[in-house]
Each structure stands twice: as structure tokens, then as C-alpha cells.
Amino acid sequence: MKLEYIYLDNAATTIPLENRLAKRTFIANPSSSHLLGRQARKFLDDTKMLLCDKFGGKPYNYIFNSGATESANFIIQGICKHIISRGLERNEIIISEIEHPAIFNTAKKMESLGFKVRVIPVDSNGVIKIEDALAFLNQRTAMVCVMSVNNETGVIQPLNSLFSRIKDFSKNIITVCDAVQAVFKGVTLPLLTHTDCFFASGHKIGANKGIGFLYMNAGVFVEPLMYGGGQEEGLRSGTENMDGIDSLHDSIMYHTQNEENIKIHLKDLSGKLYSCLNELGIVFSVNTSDAEKSDYIHSVSFDNLPSAQLAEFLSINGIFVSRGSACSSTSTQTSRVLSAMGLNMQCISSTIRISFSPLNHVHEVELLCNKISEFKNSRL
């Protein structure tokens, strides 16, 4: 797909791998017993097997839904409502300070049901403090929710160490991972061994909007959010989105078959971004240099360059970045993630997020840096 602009806001949503607007492979309901229905059901099951091949588990562990926000609500609300219905004593939820609003706000909402939310701080690099998290654990802890890759900074959290130590403390504590910016993006997750639930959205990896998947192991018990025909193991009723599943299937295949080449390409894009900024003498900083980072997401702060004006200048010139999470970038509130890292207001107000996909090119990064330099010079 040839573009007339440069799109560098892929953490918000990616450009589809191909134009699928007119593609309708399946017309039948996968719950129908006739031939076309059985064909749709087989394709749905085959797509779940692709996920099993990549992450482990069985097809029944995977639930197709509308995306990560639904998954976050399903897991947190579902577990809490199950606890209430059974009269269990576990009523504490642990989340990190830098969680996506889908996790953070849903967990906070559970306080109205009598749950207590404990928030793990992060250091100046945006990395959670494992010892702080472990200090919150007790016999009333119901679940711990920590994302793998932060959607604003690209910082990778030490999930393997954290979740394994949580399970050492108690096998009954449910570990939940927002893997939206991690799956099929070169990040190794501690899945299945220490992680009870993880989820992702298709539109973050080149599939359609409105499709996502959730992994949930057999030891997790939830109350469904919706009731109906009993699709998706009786946990997510409603006719499955076959067009979305179709696009997700293609995206999984693309990323699986090109995994190593994509990894090298993204590293080249990241290297070019910072080398260009350095060559142009553009001063930038966000304190993530000492953290393990994804090559897909970069949060950069330019001294004395207001991010709102810079983003608008780039937009006018056909280059699209963001000022943070797409779920909160239109808000007047200060970024919760950057504030948690201890950044001052001047740094936060001059920060933009640049996020790549495999469809981006090195020359696009060069054009971006040249335009940033042009904007800086225009203000001298």
C-alpha cells in the first residue's frame, strides 16, 4: 500500500497489512451446522491453533473478542464478580502505576465493589520495582496486573522475575499481563509458566480494528460480562467476528513468517531515529536509557519544543506522531506514565511518542528528523 504521508503513530493503531475493506471470506455463522458454518468454525479453530503454536496452551484457552479494553474489563470485573459471588476473602488488586487506562481505570472502579487497589511505583526509567510489588502481597491478594511493554515509553517490564516470585508466594494469586505492545513485536513473554491471563488487540499488529484475543488458563474463574448463545467457551457470547479473525490470521502468519527480518528492520529504524537526532544536534531526553526497551515505541522529549505545536507542525507536513497514549492524548491531564517516572512538567510538555511498524522505512525516519530540525530552527 503506497502512502501519501508518513505514519508514525503505530502504538495507537497500525496501518493494515493490506486493504481488507472489501474482503469477506466467510459469510456463514461459525455456530451453524451446515457446510459453510463448519468451514468458518474450522478457520476460527485453525487461527486459535496459530496462537497455541506461538504462545502455548490449548485452543479452549483462547477467547476472541473486540480487543484489549474488553479483555481488561472481562478479566478484572469477571474475577472480582466471581470472588463476590463465592464469598471469597481475596479482595485486593495490585496494578502498576503505568498501566494502560483499560487496566488502571477498571481496577479503580472495583473499589466501588469493596476491593482495595494497591499501585506499584516505577523508577525514573519507568521500570516497576519488584520488591515494592512483593511487599504488597498478602493472603487477600486476588490478582496482580502488570503490562509487558509500556504503550507510551516502550519500556519492557521484568515480568518473568516478578510473576515467578508472585507464584512462589501463592499459586492462588492470578497474574494478568497486558501484552498489547509485546505480542508479535519481538518481546519474549513469561507466558503460561507464570502468567494466568494475557491479551492483545489485532489492530496493533496490522489486523482489523475490533478484533482481539485473550488467553486464560483453566485455573482462572470468572463471571462473564455478557450472556447469550454461549460462544467462546461460554465466556463471550455473541457471533464471532469472522472478518476480524480472518485479518488476525493473516497478521499472525505475516509476523511469524517474517519474525527475524522484522526484528532487524525495527532495530534499524530505532538506530536511525537516534543517530539522526544526534547528527542534527537536536537535544532530547526521556530517562529510559538504562531500561530494556522495545524498538517499536520511543518517547522523546525535546528541550523547549512544546509537543502540541511540534505534533501539529509535523501533521501539517504529513508526518503523524502522538503526544502519548491515544486513549488519553486528547485530555488536558498530564501523562500519568511520565509523571510516575518523576519527569518535570517542562519535560512532559515537550514529549512526543514515535512508534513504528514493519511497514515504516528508514527514509521516513530521516524525513521526520529533518522536519523536527526545521521546526526547532523556526523558533530560534
Stockholm file with secondary structure:
# STOCKHOLM 1.0

chainA/1-380         MKLEYIYLDNAATTIPLENRLAKRTFIANPSSSHLLGRQARKFLDDTKMLLCDKFGGKPYNYIFNSGATESANFIIQGICKHIISRGLERNEIIISEIEHPAIFNTAKKMESLGFKVRVIPVDSNGVIKIEDALAFLNQRTAMVCVMSVNNETGVIQPLNSLFSRIKDFSKNIITVCDAVQAVFKGVTLPLLTHTDCFFASGHKIGANKGIGFLYMNAGVFVEPLMYGGGQEEGLRSGTENMDGIDSLHDSIMYHTQNEENIKIHLKDLSGKLYSCLNELGIVFSVNTSDAEKSDYIHSVSFDNLPSAQLAEFLSINGIFVSRGSACSSTSTQTSRVLSAMGLNMQCISSTIRISFSPLNHVHEVELLCNKISEFKNSRL
#=GR chainA/1-380 SS CCCSSEECBTTTCCCCSSCCTTCCCCCSCTTCCSHHHHHHHHHHHHHHHHHHHHHCSCGGGEEEESCHHHHHHHHHHHHHHHHHHHTCSCCEEEEETTCCHHHHHHHHHGGGGTCEEEEECBCTTSCBCHHHHHHHCCTTEEEEECCSBCTTTCBBCCHHHHHHHHHHHCTTSEEEEECTTTTTTTCCCCBTTTBSEEEEEGGGTTSCTTCEEEEECTTCCCCCSCCSSCTTTTTSCSCCCHHHHHHHHHHHHHHHHTHHHHHHHHHHHHHHHHHHHHHTTCCBCCSCTTSCBCSSEEEEEBTTCCHHHHHHHHHHTTEECBSSCTTTTTSSSCCHHHHHTTCCHHHHTTEEEEECCTTCCHHHHHHHHHHHHHHHHHTC
#=GC SS_cons         CCCSSEECBTTTCCCCSSCCTTCCCCCSCTTCCSHHHHHHHHHHHHHHHHHHHHHCSCGGGEEEESCHHHHHHHHHHHHHHHHHHHTCSCCEEEEETTCCHHHHHHHHHGGGGTCEEEEECBCTTSCBCHHHHHHHCCTTEEEEECCSBCTTTCBBCCHHHHHHHHHHHCTTSEEEEECTTTTTTTCCCCBTTTBSEEEEEGGGTTSCTTCEEEEECTTCCCCCSCCSSCTTTTTSCSCCCHHHHHHHHHHHHHHHHTHHHHHHHHHHHHHHHHHHHHHTTCCBCCSCTTSCBCSSEEEEEBTTCCHHHHHHHHHHTTEECBSSCTTTTTSSSCCHHHHHTTCCHHHHTTEEEEECCTTCCHHHHHHHHHHHHHHHHHTC
//
